[in-house]
Amino acid sequence: MTPRKALVTGITGQDGSYLAEFLLDEGYEVIGMVRRTSTLNFERIVGIQDRIRLVQGDLLDLVPLIDVIREHRPSEVYNLAAQSFIPTSFGQPVLTGEFTALGVTRVLEAIRKVDPSIRFYQASSSEMFGRVVEIPQRETTPFHPRSPYGVAKLYGHWITVNYRESYDMYAVSGILFNHESPRRGLEFATRKVTYHAAKISLGLADRLPMGNLEAQRDWGWAPDYVRGMHLMLRPDAPEDFVLATGRTHSVRRLCEVAFGCLGLDWERHVTLSAADLRPAEVDLLVGDASKARERLGWKPTVTFEEMIEKMVAADLALLRAQHHLD
Ligand code: NAP
């Protein structure tokens, strides 16, 4: 039987790398789209590089997107590429809009031109809920994004819905709450805390400056979420789904758990940094994934505390290797 073929944009990112591994295990042929950079950044896919096919492309450029889809003819496209860091979106709002908003239209347009029967997954975000109007947030909750990133994602969400309704395409928007892992970028709150806690415990640093400690997020385990992406493209008819754990924790609690794993008192090391505050903040996110649980059989498998423990352990091992400790 010919293996199913999937195109993954953003394959060098946290989710792209886990999704590629998951799809390979499911027997897929995986095509990963990477943009040209002056130095390669394939750390997250180094273990599977000989099992996937990498092709060049960029969300900014429509014609190569059409070429890639025409040449490889995937049956599923997962659009995970984005400028995904919220603080950067305040500094580079126009670029964020080009990648994270209009980039989605380019991918959808390429699919529509080549083969509108391709199933499409769009990586939407709980940041679209922003200043939340109900708790917990679900598929029907109205949106009120609070950053250029959230606004761009909201465009990506609606253009996905629009192509589904206008052209009868199988296009799905997965509204995912935060999900983390040892592969999370070092600038994101969870990884920043686990990495610096590990660094401090090894005597390689003493202080960790943080912004808003009161912000609350629904943090899940990234490998659970990529499994959910694949499940969302399985039903006969396309629909949007929320993925979340249904539990929320503050950044303060994140610090407490991460430093606590190492026997450290976080309050002695974490300092408040006004430079890390955002022009507009999202105070609380907590999702209701009942629809995904009932219709897709999806549920999270790793608790917040277990996840932070895994991330701290991975950062300790990484730092020990980098600094030739032990
Ligand atoms: P990530 O680690 O930041 O990865 C982003 C990926 O996008 C990277 O592979 C990056 O490539 C690629 N990319 C950026 N700009 C591009 C462009 N112009 N053309 C082609 N590729 C480009 O993000 P992630 O955490 O894996 O998240 C995956 C997706 O889910 C993103 O769209 C994110 O916004 C969304 N999301 C994430 C979360 C979460 O909690 N992780 C929650 C909700 C939604 P380079 O390696 O070249 O930079």
Residues whose N, C-alpha, C, O or C-beta is under 5 A from the ligand:
A	BS01	NAP	G10 I11 T12 G13 Q14 D15 G16 R35 N41 G57 D58 L59 L60 N79 L80 A81 A82 Q83 S84 F99 A123 S124 S125 S126 L176 F177 N178 H179
